[in-house]
Amino acid sequence: MARIFWLAAGVLCTLAALVCVQLPANAVTVVASDGFGRTVTGGWGSADTGGPWTILDTPANWSVTPGTGSISVPAAGQQRAVLASTSVQDVDLLAEIVLPRCGGANCDAYLLGRYAGGSIPTYYRIGVVQGQWSTVHIRAQRSDGSNITSDVNTGIPGTNSVVVWLRVEFQGTSPTTIRARAWQAGSPEPGTWTLSATDSTAAEQIAGAVGVRPRNEDSAAAHTFGYQSFQATALPPPPPPATIAADTFARTTASG
């Protein structure tokens, strides 16, 4: 049985954790969701909504047991998967993540947006990170590893297998507004964004697939990440900037 269910319009709940979260008020439609209520080895199978998960790296490292999609990430490695049949530009991403602690190195669990495949895939990746600090941080990067803005401290205590909710939004183009917030499972969702930035990198100003990317920066050992729910909700584009009427009065009139 899938862990995700609807309590009421605009309210999404997870069964195992008995937690409900509010969908964004300006949501258009849910384009992907997964409660991982199945058993799979050598991949993640198909999401509840959004089609099959396409594993971009090593399928053997991916598995699902009812309630959790797990990924074993080798030392100094990454693993990525996308819902390749989805395509959305302005999107709200929401996931419940089990984040390992990797000693003095970082373990990073990202959500991917605007993914475009090819020999060098492009995408935005926004994730929760712990390891070098005593608390969990949010990190925002492009697919080439460049930082969009500085890491932001969430204040969530860093512990092994801490369960964290992460919400990320991408909205607009040239620039894209990027927002994120994270909170520990069992705590209420913050009412404000912890991270807010803009970016106009040309490759990411498009509609694309959504997905996940755990990254293990520990060069000595593998670590296992878990995603307990995943959701992508399309957002409307931002309103156009207001137009203000102006008159320079660069003319001559006799009257009136």
Phi, psi and omega in degrees: 000134179293146181278343182270135172210163181262126175275317179200174180302125177083003181236121182249136183234154171247133189290312187295319183272350183054045182238138176241143177231147180276133173290154178302140185298332183260023181296146176262302181198151174280117181264342178204143173203148180209125174258002176055042181269057184204177176239123182217142169237150180070034180151192178242000181068216181248140176292160177301320174223133177117000175086191183285148172281127176262115180275123184270343186243265186239098183305326182299341181274358185249142178201162176228130164242150187311115179111340184212132166265118186254149176223122172269117184252121182296164179306134178055035184235178175224161171220143182222147173214146179225156170269089192293340181276357177267151174209115184209140180265299181266118192211148171252120178253137182221129180214151172253121193237137170261111190254118177287162174251133191244041179064229181279352178262164182270144163245128188237133177238111187255156163252138183253139174225153178059040180288130172234126184282187183132187181296329175231092181299150176238148180184165165267145174225124179235128187212172174261141188226136170216154179151295184278347178244171176275353181230166177278138177243162172255134181236136181239122183221162167269171183295339179277003179091355178286144182277137176279323178204177181289152174301147182237133181282126178272342185082356178288127181299137180278115177220157179294132179064031174297139180260120188233136168271139178229126174242132182227140174232139169240127183213133178085174176221148175044056015258162167272131172272128182241125181229150177205150170210153181221149178209152182287142178304135183096348176257155179290152176292133177300151180271355180232162179277133177282323180236135176214128183206171174231155180207143181235019178305126192302320186296335184259009180268053187216169165279145180200181181284168176243159181183198183224156178209101168276143181229127180252111180270359177284118183276358186251341187207152172282156176220150182253129178253154176227140171242118185263344171199154180212137180211141175232123182239123179294142177245153173288156176296156178294153179295149178293155179299147181294141177259126181253123179293141181219151177221121179273352179056035181273066181200172177235130178229149181281322180201166177090000000 
